[in-house]
Amino acid sequence: MLGSLILAVLLIDPSAARTDVGGGVSTEVRGGWAPITPTSSSSPAFALVVTPNVDLRRRQRRHRGVLSLTYSPRMFLRLPNQLSLQRPLFFHNGELAYGRAINRNWQLSSSAAGRYGELDYSATGLAFSTGQTRVPNATVLSVAIFDGAVGFRGALTRLTSLDIRFAGGTQRPILGDDGVRTTPSRNYGSLTLAPAHQLGPRDGVQLTVVTSTTDFDPGAVFLSVDARAGWAHQLRRNLRLNMDAGVFVSRVVARQDDPTDSAGAAFPVGSIGIDGRLRARTHYTLDGAIAAGMFGIFDAASGRLLYRSSLNASTFLALPPRWAVGINATFVTAATREPIDTRDALNIPETLANLTTPVIYAIDDTKQVEFGTRVSIRAPHLASESFSTTRYEAWGYVAFRISGGTARGRREITSRRAGS
């Protein structure tokens, strides 16, 4: 993260001509039925979420570079809660990104991000990766996450391109007053190489190889390779089919007080999906996507390597000038025949289903209202003998968002420098 931040700063051209500032705030009120903790039964619940944000964007004329800085604190209050807290939980999220053209054929992108603060278990998706079905059994999850990346994309020939990306970071639990660690610490890094070749106007192929290391403390140190061959086909102008298949191989190279007795694994991975515009008419447009896949993840809550399968589907109906309606569904479950081989296997969620139905009304260019429902189900492995530990959440919500900035008015807030 520090290296990419320094690189971004060093590459900023002082002759940049324009800086824009934007921001806004989102206020969401929820009411519904949800567990107080991940292992308790559902009960009536209320939640308030307030998320302001500030964005700064600086554009360069000479190299077409863009530097952006975003800060967004999240304030979350949920009643009732196990500790009877009357204050909100604060979670801070900041990101710095910089991209520019190196020359006619190559582009640079870099980013650094930091997330720090407290989360309720229902919002662990802000801290953990996709496929994380298990959440720490903690009333309040306190965590610090810092990561960054540097990438290069360029054309080797007229039809062949290459993506190179370096990424890394750290995730550390913040110890509570009782000194109990809710999750293991984790350090991670990866190198991605992705050459691609355009076969024709509608078809392209790509090879993606991701080499990574993941170090849990306490736990094991994993070295992994995810290698896939992919094919992309343009079904029509705004509708695209993507497929890939390959293998995921991981080996344990060291251990430190590993409570999981983790071992390496090798399994097939791949995905298939269609996304784009399904229908366009004068008074509406309908976009949609559906995708299925199999992949490996490192469970941040337990320090284990897990094998997952997923199904995602979404539609978005735009009804200009004011209305829009969406449906988003996600299903993730273990891609193994048997549950995790531990004593409390029946208590470990290995299946997660989410459904969101947002309805959006645009008051004007800067204000909008959204309302809808959110449903979440966490359940054991599909082959489990008992589903008594299944937990449900069902929320109805209303959100109001207001945003604005200098970019809309085309007003410069910094003067041009000579020679820019």
Secondary structure as UniProt FT lines:
FT   HELIX           2..10
FT   TURN            14..15
FT   STRAND          18..35
FT   TURN            38..39
FT   STRAND          42..59
FT   STRAND          66..79
FT   TURN            82..83
FT   STRAND          89..101
FT   STRAND          106..119
FT   HELIX           121..126
FT   TURN            130..131
FT   STRAND          141..155
FT   STRAND          160..173
FT   TURN            177..178
FT   STRAND          185..198
FT   STRAND          203..217
FT   STRAND          219..236
FT   TURN            237..238
FT   STRAND          239..256
FT   STRAND          265..280
FT   STRAND          285..298
FT   TURN            300..302
FT   STRAND          305..319
FT   TURN            320..322
FT   STRAND          323..334
FT   TURN            343..344
FT   HELIX           345..347
FT   STRAND          351..362
FT   STRAND          367..379
FT   TURN            382..383
FT   TURN            388..389
FT   STRAND          391..405
FT   HELIX           406..409
FT   TURN            418..419
//
